[in-house]
């Protein structure tokens, strides 16, 4: 089973990693999910989506999801949890894309995998690497005899599940090899011309030395710039592609939190009081605490440094058999039983220090540091505050905390420091400074070394809302939602009842979270399946909150309208106006770049670069600015550009020297680099191109 456990892990990656590595049965079984004639897309409420002209119905998709759940159970030996479902649903969708959009492309170009090829991948010369890894010996070398022996035993009854996994694994080899063949066929059409290789050579090796005069847009205040609707519209039309958007909807909602009441707290305390009586007399403390506690640490051994604060404050009084509580902490009642007070081999102590480092590792440097440290020590002995001196003179990370090191264990500090603290007979200042490899330490021992251990059993009960509290919150939410319609009516009623309104704009079809509401998928599904502008939702039960929502708007797939992007594009349009103002001012100035910058004012800065290359997108002191890089390489030696608008401000560039890389006779290396990049991207690019051509319509949001 160890072997198949390894194979299971490898197989999981093969089966569910990418659509290219999905189960072959999904492709070869043309009617695997019982597909019959379907209605036209959108004409059936049970339509989940459309892939390459095929309408995917709910029952087909659910069957695909069930396939993934079955595979999950085979691989992990348990039912998938709720958190696993989104991933499994996505895998099912990718499998359908593979079946209806990608796999047909294999057939079109004549790609197929024969039975002999499958045998070759399983037992031949070109074995799958996952198999080699799964059936390796102790040295990591593939052991063919182990694989053959294991395969011969697959017909045994106790190997039934392994047989299923093995069949799925073999089936998965077929689409994997088909995809590899298909991609290999396409990559063989890739080529790089001599001109492309030469251009890449120069992009990597040509160098420009230049000066840059830079005036950032923020040099002009926004209040000094006004833009008209015409300006906004012109910019919008020119840059419309930036504002492509998927379908989204807007909503507003109010929350009715379910908060435990004082009565709920009293009930929990009363229940815990009954537990305490048995806790006092039990001899099975760990079993009792584990079975009666909501906490994660019902039975723990603490040192003096790790004791919870409410126990640490009374540690001198702690004795075996002592019961403490109930105490209330962060919404949880706790009852603690001290099971045992003993000793450990590890000591803990607590101290503060002021570290004075030497400037130079020389006798003179160390002497100066030691004298400084002793002077500070004497000032503290005379009554100065240790913490204040630590903040003033400390040279390590503890200075801001007044030198406090907190608790530390034996062996945690360098030996001279530990000896000084652990050998102390009383708390307070160590009489002299202590030298370590880090410098000279002024030390205040705040707790002597201690190796006491405390075995503690804890029963915790979280204060949770009762059914009555839940019912009351739901009643309020339901009363709010009843007899209400329209956005304005929703907001008026919320204001009247002093409820905070939360907005969630541009909610997408695949979103699972709304603002700080996690796992809000039910609300998103309602928003896209049933809602319309002004429609008020039912009451949603979510994360100890009851939620009532109203749909306030929508954006169809395509381009965001101008009125929805005005705020977004206004800064960009203002920068257009600012650039003209800055350019006009710069055009009126003469002299060197430094003289122009000085005449312009403090907002103008001159930077220089000695190794600017065309394959970079940034300018020193300016940041991302591919246009600026292009301008620099367009200039001849000694030439200066006119002022122009960059990404973050206005630039003037003066080329001092441009070094063109010498001509070479052979660009083979650059051709290989470019071709490798093309081939690496080919698989992903082809998949995305096929998906785009398939015109995939994903409407799963109507159901999940």
N, C-alpha and C positions, 0 to 999 in steps of 0.2 A: 504493500500500500504506500510505502514511502516513494516508490518510483512513480506510481500513478498520481501521488500528491504533487510531485514536481511537474509531471506532465499536465496535471489539471491547471496549475498556475500558468504554464506556458500556453496551454490550449485556450485559456480564458483570454489572453492577449490576442491570440490568433482569431478567436471567434468574434470578440466584441470590440476589438481595438478600432479599426477603421472599416468603412464599408467595403473596402477591397478585401478584407480578411473575414468576411461574414460567412455564415453556414451555407455550404453549397446546396443543401437541400432546398434552401429558400429560392434558389434560382431554378434548379432543374425540375422542381416540383411546380410546374406551371399552374396547377390548380390546388396548391398546397392548402390554401385557406378557403377552398370551396367557392371561388369567385364565379358568380353567374352574371347575367346581364345586369347592368346598373343604369340608373337614370342619369340624365345629363347633370353635370356638376352644379351644385347649388340647388338642384331641384328636389333634394331629399334632405330632411332635417337630420338624417343620420350620416350625412357626408362629412368625412373627416378632412378630406383634402383631395388634391388632384396632382398626379405625377405623370408627366409625358402623355397627357390625354386620358389617363386611366383614373376614374373616380374611386377613391379609397373610401369604403364604407366603414361604419363603426365596428361591425362584427369582424371584418377583415383585420382592422387595426388591433382590436382587442385580442384576436387570435395571435397576432404577431407579438404583442406584449406578453401574452401567456407563454409563448415560446421562449422569450428572454427570461421570464420568471422561472421556467422549468430549468433552463440552463444554469441560472443563478443557484437554484437549489442543488443541482448536481455538483456544481463547483465548490459551494461553501457549506453544504449540508444543513442549510436552514432556509426558512422562508425569508424573502427580502423584506426589510423594514420599510416604513413609510418614506424615510429619507433616501432609500435606494430607488424608489419608483420613478422619479424624474429621469434618472440616467437610463433606466431600463426602457422607458417610453421613448426616449430619444434614440436608443439603439434600435428599437423596433421600427421607428420611422426611417432611420438610415438603411435598414434592411429592405424596406419597401422601395426606397429610392434606388438601391442597388438592383432590385428585381426589375423595376419598370423603366428606369432611366439609364443605368450604367451597363447592366448585363447585355441588353440588346446591342450595344455598341460593339461588344466582343464578337457577336455573331456577324455583324455587318462586315467586319474586316477579316472574317474567317478564323478567328482565334478559338482554339478548342484544346482541351486537355484529354489525352487518351488514358485508357486503363494502364497501359505500360508506363506512362509518366507517373501515375499515382504510385504504382509499385516501386518505381525508381526513387520516389521521394520517401517511401516508407522503408524499403530494404535495399535499394540499389546504391549506385555510386554517388548519386546526388541527394542523399538523405536530408530531410528537413533538420535544421540545426536544433530545433526544440527537442526532437527525439534524441539527438546525440547528447544533449545536455541531460535529459531526463534519465538516460540509461548509461551514465558514465560510471566508471569504477572509482575507487578511492583516490586514484591519481588524477582524475578528471578526464581520462581518456575513454572514448566511446567503447562500450562492450556489446558487440552485436549478439553474443550468445545470451546475454541477459534479456535483450529485447525479444529474441525468438522464443525463449522459454516463457516469458510473460505472455506473449501472444498465444502460445499453445494452450495456456491455462484459461483463456478468456471464455471458453464454453462452459466452465465450471459454474454451478449455480451461485456460489458466493461472489462470483466476479461479474454479476449481472450489471451493476451500475458502471463498473469499469468498462464493460462492453459497450454500453450506451455512449460513454464519453469517447471511447476509441472510435466509434462509428462517426460521431459528430466531428471529431478531430480529422478523420480522413476526408469527410465531406468538405470540411473547411479548406483542405489543401487545394481543391479544384478551383474555387473562385480566386483564391490567393494567387495561384499560378496563372490563371487567366488574366488577372489584372497586371501581373508582372510582365507577361508576354505583350499585353496591349500597350503598357507604358514603354516597354523596350522597343516595340515597333515604332512608337511615336518619337521616342528620343533619338532613334536612328535618322529621323528627318531633320534633327537640329543641326545647324552648322553656323560657323562664325567666319565672316569674310576677313580678308587681309586688312581692309579699311577699318573694320570694327576693332580688330586686335591692335592696330596702330593707334587708334584713338584712345583705347584703354591704356596703352603704354604711356602715352603722353599725359593722360589724366593722372597717372600714378607718379610720374617723374618730372614733369615740367614744374618749375618753381617760380613764384613771383615774390619779390621784395617790394613792399609798398607801405605808404602812409595812408591813414584813413582819418578823415575829419567826420565826426559823428555828432549829430544833434538828435537826441531822443524825442519822440512825440510828446512825452510828458513835460518837455520844456515849456510848452504852451498849455495853460490851464484850460480844462474843458469849458469853464464858464465864459471863456473868451471866444468860443466857437459855437455858431448856430448852424443847424442843417435843416433844410426844407424837406417836405414830403417828396418833392421832385428829386432831390439828391438821394434820398433813401431808395426811391423806386429805381433810379438809374443804376445804383450800386446793386440792388437786388437782381435786376434783369441781367446784369453783367456777370454776376456770381451765383446764378440760380442753382447750379449744380451742387453748391455747398449745402443747400437746404433741402436736399432730397430726404424723405423720411418714410419710415414704415408706418403702418396704421397704428394710431394711438388714440386714447380717450382720456378725458379729464374727469375727475370726480372730487367732490367734497364729502367729508364725513365727520360725524361726531362720535365720541366714545362714552360708554357708561362703564367705568371700571368696577370690577368686582373686588372690593377691598374688605378684608376681615373686620368685623365689628368688635367692640369690647365684649359683647356676648359670646362671639366665636372664640375670642381669646380665653374667656373664663371657662368655656367648655373644655378646651384643650388642657388648661391648667388642672381642672378637676379630674380629667382622664389620667393625667400624669401623676396626680396625687395618689391615685389607686395603684399605679405601677410602682411608685416609690416604696410602698409597704412591702411588696414582694422583692424589690431590688435590695432592700436592707438585709433580708434573710437568705437570699440565694447564695449558693456556694459555686454556682456555675456562672460567674460574672460575665465572661466573654460571650457565652451562648445567650444569656439573658439580654445583654446590651445589643447584640447583633439582631436578635429577633424582635426587639421592642423599639429600636431607634430608627428615625428617618435620616440620620446623619451618615456620613461616609467614613467616619473614624470612630466606631463604637468601642474599640478596644486598642489602646495605644500605649507605648512606653515613651515617656518624655524625659529629657534632661532638664536641668535648671534653666537652660537657655531657650528651650523650645516649649516650655509650659504655656498654655493659654494665659492671657493677661489676668483674667479673673482668678486663676489659680496662683499665678506668679506673685500676685500682691499679698497672698497669705501663705506662702510656701513654708514658713517656719512652723505653722500650725498643722500642716498636712500629716495625717497619720493613717495607717492601714485601717480600713473599715469605715472611715469617715465618709458621710454623705453630704454633698453640697448642692443646694438648689431646692426647688426650681429657680433658675435665673433666666432672665429674658435678654436675648442678644440677637439683633438683626432679624426680628420677626420669628425667632425660634426659642422655645423653652428647652432648657438643659438641666438634667440632673446628673451629677458626677459622683462616682464612687471611687475612692482611693483604694485600689486593690492591694498595692504593695509599695513600700518606700524602701529602696535598696541603694546599692552603689554600682557604679560602672567603672570600666577601665579608662574611660576618657574623661578628662577634666574640662571644665569650662570656667572662664573668667571674663570680667568686663572691665574695660579701661577706655580712657581718652588719651590722646597724645597730640603734641605739636611737633611736626617734623621740620627741622632746619637743615637744608641741603647745603653742601659746600659748592662754591662756584667753580673751583678747580680742584682736581684730585691730586693735590700736592700737599706737603706738610704745612705750607703757609695757608693754603685754602682751607684745610681741615681745622687748623688752629683758629682762623677767623670765625668759622661756623660754630665751633665749640664755645668760643667766648660769647658769641651772640646768643646761643642757646642758654648758656649759664646765666647771662644777664636777664633774659626773660624769666628763667626759673626763679631767680632771686626776687624779681618783681612780683611773681605770683605768691611766693612765700611771704612777701611783705603785705599781701592782701589784695593784689590785682586779680581780676576775674580770669580763671583759666580759659573759659569759653571765649571771652572777648579777645584774649591774646591769641588763641587758636585761629580765630577769624582774621586777625590782623597779620599774623606771621606764618601761619601754617602753609605748607607748600604741596599738600596732597589733597585728594578728594574729600577728606574729612573736615577741612578747614571751615567750610560753610555750615557744618553741623556742630561747630564748637569743638572739633577734635574727637567727637564721640565715635568709637570703633564698635560699640555694641558688644555683644557676647562673641567669644571666639573659643575654639577648641584647642586642646593641646596638639601641637604639631602644625597648627595653621599659620603661626607667625614665625619669623626668623628667630633663631635660638637666643641671641642676646636679649631681644625684646621679650620673648616668652619667659626666659629665666627671671627677668626683672619683675614681671607681673606675677608669675606663678610662685615665686619665692617670697612675695610680700606677706608680711605678718598682719598688716592692717590696711584698711583702705586709705586713700589720700595720695599725696605727691610722693613719687620716688625721689630719694634724697639728691641724686645727681643725674645728669643727663646720661643717656644710654646710646652708645655708638653701634650702628649697624651698617650694612653695605649701602643703605639708602641715605644716611645722614645721621644727625643727632636728634634723639627723641627726648622731649620732656613728657613724662608719663604721670598720669593720675589714675590710680587703681580705684575703680568705682564699685567692684564686687570681687571678693577674694575667690580663688579657685575652689571649685566644688564639683564632686563627681556623684552627687545624689541622683538617683533615677526614680521616676514615679510611674508606676503602672496604673493606668486609669481606664475605667469603664464609663462610657457616657451614653445616656439615653436622651435623644433629641426628638422633639416634636415640633414640626413647623406649624405655625398658626395659619390655617387655611380657611377660606370662606365656607360657611355652611350652605346647605341647600337653600335655606331660607334667604340667606344673603344673595345667592345666585338668583333666586326667584325674584327678589325685590329689584335687582339691577335689570333683569330681563323685563320686568313689568314696566319700569321707567322707559326702557328703550322701545318697547312695543307701543306704549302710549304715545311716545314721540313720533314714531313712524306711522301711526294710524291717522287716517283722514288728512294726509298731507301730500301735496303734489307741487311740482315746479321748484326751480332753484330759489326764487325769491321767497316763496312760502317756507322752504326749508331753512333759509338763513334767518328769516324773521322769527320763526319759532325757536330756533337755537339761541338767538339773542335774548328772547323773552325768558328762556329757561336757564340763562347764564351758562350755556354750553360753549366750549371752545370749538371752532370750526377748523378742520385741517384740510388743506388742499393737496391733491396729488395729480399733477398735470403730466401729460405725455406718458401715461401708463401704457406699456406695450403688451402685446398678446402673450408673450412668454414670461412676463414678470411674475415673480413669486413673492416679492416684498413690496409693500407700500409704505413709504416713509420709514418709520421705526416699527411697523407692524410686520413681523416675520410670518412666513407661511400664510400669506394672505391670498393664496391661489383661488379660494372660493369667491372672494370679492372680485378678482380679475375675471374669472369665468362668468360671473353674473354680468359684469360690465360689458363684455363682448357678446354674450349669448342672449341676454334678455333686456338689457338696459337701453334707454333712449334718453335724449337730452330732457332733463326735468323729471325723469322717473326716479322715485325713491325706492330703495331696496327693502328687502326683508331685514330682519335682525340677524346679524352674523355673530356667532360665538367664536371669539378669537383671543387667545392668550390672556385669559382672565379679563377680557373686555367684551362688552357687547357693542357692536358697531352698526350704525345706520348710515347709509351713503346715498348720494344723489349724483347722477351723471350730469356734468356741467358743460361738456363740449366734446368734439371729436375732430381728428385730423385723418383724412383718408390717405392711403398710400400714394405717394407722389411727391409734390413739392409743398412745403409749408407756405401758406399764404403770407403776404407781406406784413399784414397787421399782427401776425403771430411771431414775427422775427424782428420787428422794429427795434426792440430793446437790445437784441443780440447784435444787430448790424450797425446801430448808431455809433458805437465807439470806432468801428472801422471807417465809417463815413467821416466822422470827425477827424480821424487820422489823415484821411485824404485832404481835408481842408487845411489841417495843420501843416502837412507836407508842403502845400503850395505857399503858405505863409513863410515857412522856414526857407524854402528854395528862393523865394523872392528876396528875402533879406540877405541870404548868402550871395546871390547874384550881384548884389550891390556892393560887395566887399572885394578888396584887392589884396595882393601880397601872397606870401607863403601860407601854407595851411595853418601853421602856428599863428601867423599874424591875423589870418581870417578868424580863427577860433577866438583869439584874444579880443578882436573887434566885435565878434558876435556876443560874447558874454560867457559867464561861467558854465552855462549848459553845454557849450561846444567843447568837445574833447578830441585830442589827436592821439591815435594809437598807431603802432607800427607792427609789421610782421615781416619776418625774413624767410619763412618757409611755407607760404600759402600754396596749396595744391588744388587742382581742379576737381579732384574727387572728394573734396570736403564740402560741407554745406554751411560752415560757420566762419565768422570773422572774429579775430581777437578783440575783446572789449565790447563787441556788438552782439554776438550770439548768432543764432540761426539766421542766415541770410544768403541763400543760394544765388539770388540776383546780384548781390554785391560781389560774390566770388566770380560770377560770370563777367561782370563789368571789369574787374581787375585783370582778367586774362584777355579781355578784348583790347586793352590799351597797349600801346607801344612804349618802349623804354623812355622815361622822362616825361611822359604825357600825363595829363590830369583830366579826370572826368568833370563834367558839369555836375552840379548838385542833382541827386536823384532820390526817389523814395525807396527805402528798403523795407524790411519786415518790421523793424522796431523804431525807425526814425529816418532822418535824411542823411545821406552820405556823400562825401567827395573823396575820390580815390586817386592817389598819385603813385604811379609805378616808377620805382627807382631802378629796378633791374628785373628783367624777365629772362630766365634761363630755360631755353628749350632743350630738352633731352636730346642727345646726339642720335642720329639715325642709326638703326640697326638693321641687319640683313634678314634676321629671322625672328618672327613674332610667334613662334610655336608655343612658347610658355604662356603667353597672354591669350592665345587662342584656346589652349587647354583650360585655363582658368575660367574663361567666359563660358566655354562649352560645358564644363562641370557645373557651373551655376545654373545654366539653362536646364541641364538634365536633372538637377536636384529639384528644381521647381516644377518640372514637367508633370509629375504624378498629381500634385495638388492642383495645378492649373488646369489639367485635363478634366479632373473630377469636377472642379468648379464650373468649367465651361459646359460640361454635359448637364450639370444641374440647372444652369441658367437657361440652356436651350430647352430643357424639359418643362420650363414654365411651371415650376412647383408652387402650388397653392396650399399652404399649411393652415388648416382651420381646426387644429386640435384644441385650441383655446376654448372652443365651444363645449368641450366635454371634460377637460382636465385643467 
